[in-house]
Amino acid sequence: MALALLFSGQGAQKVGMGQSLYAQSPAARALFDEADQVLGWSLTKLCFEGPEAELTQTKVCQPALYVHGQALVAALREQGKLPEVSYVLGLSLGEVTACAVAGVFDFSTGLKIVAERGRLMQVACEQTVGGMAAIMGEERAAVAALCAEFDIEAANFNAPGQIIVSGEKEKVTSAVTAAKERGIKKVIPLNVAGAYHSRLMEPARSAFADYLAGIEFAAPKFTLFTNTTGQTVTEPSAIREALVKQVVSSVLWEDCMRNTAAAGATEFWELGPGGVLAGLARRTDKAWVVKSYAEFTDLAN
């Protein structure tokens, strides 16, 4: 088996995440406890008890998903249930989790990175009026034309026929209306705090670049794919550049998944709450072997 680990992006979080891991895995518990110390506030309490409105905040859910993904890896390793890993990749903030699992930086450094990333993105959201929408069942070219016409951007290419657009809220609303009038059957405005992966995140990108400049990156131990190109990335400086660029550029998730499979991955394990990435994988290629691990009970499967 050539195993690829997949790590969740923002939106996968839910109240109660990691609670069974904390209760039943000493290795996972140690990471949650360390996270509370590093952050200086109780991430653990917000993960387990909410409230949902607070957990959903960008500055909270990004570190929450990072810690949860790492805790799943730790619990699997502790139980002797993690085979040799060949590939790692993550959706949006999940790419930071993938980097840490690959040894590009250690757990606490990655946590600080993702906390700063979330904080900067939340500030950028508060300074702009952004919106996003999902366009279903359309080709990339049709969505690209719509984006060009309404001055918005394609933020995520998640799976065939599932593309997310992002930009100024008024422009996104206009694009949604036009898409429906033109017969695009399924266009869904998203309930998000801002225009992620668009130029409205430029203040966050710029400040994040400055922050990462002072952090040492190492070469990954496993083959790492980046959202910015859908291709592998190996040089520490290139990984740093990719994480910075990703804040304002499209997430080429479908490309990442297809290229991981083409590189030889025979199984994909999603490590995160829910089964969002597994669903996208099945939408992309039903032949892929995909498993989801969210809580301690899943580890026995």
C-alpha positions in Angstrom: 0.0 0.0 0.0 1.2 3.5 -0.8 -0.7 5.7 1.7 -1.6 9.3 1.3 -2.8 11.3 4.3 -5.4 14.1 3.7 -5.9 17.0 6.2 -9.1 19.1 6.5 -9.6 22.7 5.7 -11.7 25.4 7.3 -15.4 24.5 7.5 -14.9 20.9 8.6 -14.8 21.9 12.3 -17.6 20.9 14.7 -18.2 21.1 18.4 -17.0 17.9 20.2 -14.1 17.4 17.7 -11.3 15.4 19.3 -13.1 14.7 22.6 -12.8 10.9 22.3 -9.2 11.2 21.2 -8.4 13.2 24.3 -10.1 10.8 26.5 -8.6 7.6 25.1 -5.2 8.4 23.6 -2.4 9.7 25.8 -0.5 10.8 22.7 -3.4 12.9 21.4 -4.1 14.3 24.9 -0.5 15.5 25.1 -0.9 17.5 21.9 -4.2 19.1 22.9 -2.6 20.1 26.3 0.5 21.4 24.6 -1.7 23.5 22.2 -3.5 25.1 25.2 -0.1 26.1 26.6 1.4 27.4 23.3 -1.7 29.4 22.4 -2.3 30.8 25.9 -6.0 30.0 25.8 -8.1 26.8 25.9 -8.4 25.5 22.4 -9.4 22.1 24.0 -12.4 23.7 25.7 -13.7 25.4 22.5 -13.2 22.1 20.5 -15.1 20.0 23.0 -17.7 22.4 24.3 -18.0 25.3 21.8 -19.9 27.5 21.5 -20.1 26.8 17.8 -20.0 30.5 16.9 -16.7 30.9 18.6 -15.2 27.6 17.2 -16.2 28.8 13.7 -14.1 32.0 13.9 -11.2 31.8 11.5 -8.6 32.4 14.3 -10.0 29.5 16.3 -11.0 26.9 13.8 -7.7 26.9 11.9 -5.6 25.9 15.0 -8.4 23.5 16.0 -8.3 21.6 12.8 -4.5 21.6 12.8 -4.4 20.1 16.3 -7.1 17.6 15.6 -5.3 16.3 12.5 -2.1 15.9 14.4 -3.9 14.2 17.2 -5.3 11.6 14.9 -1.8 10.9 13.5 -0.4 10.6 17.0 -3.2 8.2 18.1 -2.8 6.0 15.0 0.9 5.8 15.6 0.5 5.1 19.3 -1.8 2.2 18.4 0.6 0.8 15.8 -2.1 1.4 13.1 -0.4 3.9 10.9 1.4 2.2 8.0 4.3 3.8 6.2 3.2 7.1 4.8 4.2 8.0 1.2 2.2 11.2 0.5 0.7 14.1 2.5 -1.6 16.9 1.4 -4.1 19.2 2.9 -6.9 21.5 1.8 -6.1 25.1 2.4 -5.0 25.4 6.1 -4.7 21.6 6.0 -1.5 22.1 4.0 0.1 23.5 7.1 -0.9 20.3 9.0 0.5 18.2 6.1 3.8 20.1 6.3 4.1 19.5 10.1 3.3 15.8 9.7 6.0 15.7 7.0 8.6 17.2 9.4 8.9 20.6 7.6 8.5 22.1 11.1 7.6 20.7 14.5 4.2 20.6 16.2 4.4 23.8 18.2 6.0 25.8 15.3 3.2 24.6 13.0 0.6 25.6 15.6 2.0 29.1 15.9 2.0 29.4 12.1 -1.6 28.3 11.7 -2.7 30.5 14.6 -1.1 33.5 13.0 -2.5 32.6 9.6 -6.0 32.4 11.1 -5.6 35.7 13.0 -4.3 37.5 9.9 -7.1 36.1 7.7 -9.7 37.1 10.3 -8.4 40.6 10.4 -8.5 40.7 6.6 -12.1 39.5 6.7 -13.1 42.2 9.1 -11.5 44.9 7.0 -13.4 43.9 3.8 -16.9 42.9 2.8 -16.3 39.6 1.0 -18.3 36.6 0.0 -18.1 33.2 -1.6 -20.4 30.9 -3.5 -20.3 27.3 -4.7 -21.0 26.6 -8.4 -21.9 23.0 -9.1 -21.9 21.0 -12.3 -20.0 23.4 -14.5 -16.7 23.2 -16.4 -13.7 25.3 -15.3 -13.9 27.4 -18.5 -17.5 28.5 -17.8 -16.7 29.5 -14.3 -13.5 31.3 -15.4 -15.6 33.4 -17.8 -18.1 34.2 -15.1 -15.3 35.3 -12.8 -13.7 37.5 -15.4 -17.0 39.2 -16.2 -17.9 40.0 -12.5 -14.3 40.7 -11.3 -14.2 37.8 -8.8 -11.9 34.8 -8.5 -12.1 31.0 -8.5 -11.0 30.1 -4.9 -11.3 26.3 -4.9 -11.4 23.6 -7.5 -12.5 20.9 -5.1 -13.8 18.2 -7.5 -15.2 17.8 -10.9 -18.2 20.2 -11.1 -17.6 21.7 -7.7 -15.9 25.1 -7.9 -15.9 27.9 -5.2 -15.8 31.5 -6.3 -14.7 34.4 -4.0 -14.5 38.2 -4.0 -16.3 41.4 -3.0 -19.8 40.4 -1.6 -21.7 42.5 -4.0 -19.9 41.2 -7.0 -20.3 37.6 -5.9 -24.1 38.2 -5.4 -24.3 39.6 -8.9 -22.4 36.6 -10.3 -24.7 34.2 -8.5 -27.8 36.0 -9.9 -26.4 36.0 -13.4 -25.4 32.3 -13.2 -28.9 31.3 -12.3 -30.4 33.4 -15.1 -28.0 31.7 -17.5 -29.2 28.2 -16.6 -26.4 27.2 -14.2 -28.7 25.0 -12.1 -26.9 24.9 -8.7 -25.3 28.0 -7.3 -25.1 28.2 -3.5 -24.0 31.4 -1.7 -21.8 30.3 1.3 -22.1 31.5 4.9 -18.5 32.6 5.3 -16.7 35.5 7.1 -14.9 36.7 4.0 -13.5 36.2 0.6 -10.8 33.5 1.2 -8.3 32.7 -1.5 -8.9 35.9 -3.3 -7.1 39.3 -3.6 -9.1 40.6 -0.7 -6.8 38.4 1.5 -3.7 40.4 0.3 -3.1 42.1 3.6 -3.0 38.7 5.3 -0.7 37.3 2.6 1.8 40.2 3.0 1.9 40.0 6.8 2.1 36.2 6.7 5.1 36.4 4.4 6.9 38.6 6.9 6.0 36.2 9.7 7.2 33.0 7.9 10.4 34.7 6.9 11.8 34.2 10.4 10.9 30.5 10.6 13.2 27.7 9.6 11.7 25.1 7.2 13.1 21.6 6.5 12.7 19.3 3.5 9.6 17.1 3.9 10.1 13.4 4.8 7.1 12.4 2.7 6.0 13.6 -0.8 4.2 16.8 -0.2 1.7 18.4 -2.7 0.8 22.1 -2.7 -2.6 23.6 -3.4 -1.1 26.5 -5.4 0.0 24.2 -8.3 -1.4 20.8 -7.6 2.2 19.5 -7.9 4.8 18.3 -5.4 7.0 20.8 -3.6 10.3 19.8 -2.0 12.6 22.8 -1.4 12.1 24.4 2.0 12.0 27.9 0.4 9.5 26.8 -2.2 7.2 25.3 0.6 7.4 28.7 2.4 6.5 30.6 -0.8 3.6 28.2 -1.5 2.1 28.6 1.9 2.2 32.4 1.5 0.9 32.4 -2.1 -1.9 30.0 -1.1 -3.6 32.7 1.0 -4.6 34.7 -2.1 -4.5 32.0 -4.8 -6.8 29.2 -6.0 -6.8 25.9 -4.1 -6.3 23.2 -6.8 -7.5 20.4 -4.7 -8.8 18.2 -7.5 -5.4 18.5 -9.2 -3.6 17.6 -5.9 -5.7 14.5 -5.6 -5.4 13.4 -9.2 -1.6 13.9 -9.1 -1.2 12.0 -5.9 -3.1 9.1 -7.4 -1.0 9.4 -10.6 2.2 9.4 -8.4 1.2 6.0 -7.1 -1.0 6.5 -4.0 -3.3 3.4 -3.5 -5.1 4.5 -0.4 -6.2 7.9 0.9 -6.9 8.4 4.6 -8.8 11.6 5.6 -7.7 12.8 9.1 -10.2 15.4 10.2 -13.8 15.9 11.5 -16.6 14.7 9.2 -15.9 13.2 5.7 -15.7 16.3 3.5 -12.4 15.2 1.7 -13.6 11.6 1.3 -16.7 12.9 -0.4 -14.7 15.1 -2.8 -12.4 12.1 -3.5 -15.4 9.9 -4.4 -16.8 12.6 -6.6 -13.5 12.8 -8.4 -12.8 9.1 -8.9 -15.1 6.4 -7.4 -12.3 3.8 -7.9 -10.1 5.4 -5.2 -9.8 3.7 -1.8 -10.7 6.4 0.7 -11.2 6.1 4.5 -12.1 8.8 7.0 -10.8 9.0 10.6 -12.4 11.6 12.8 -12.5 10.2 16.3 -11.0 7.5 18.5 -13.7 4.9 17.6 -12.8 5.2 13.9 -9.3 4.0 14.6 -10.5 0.5 15.2 -12.0 0.2 11.7 
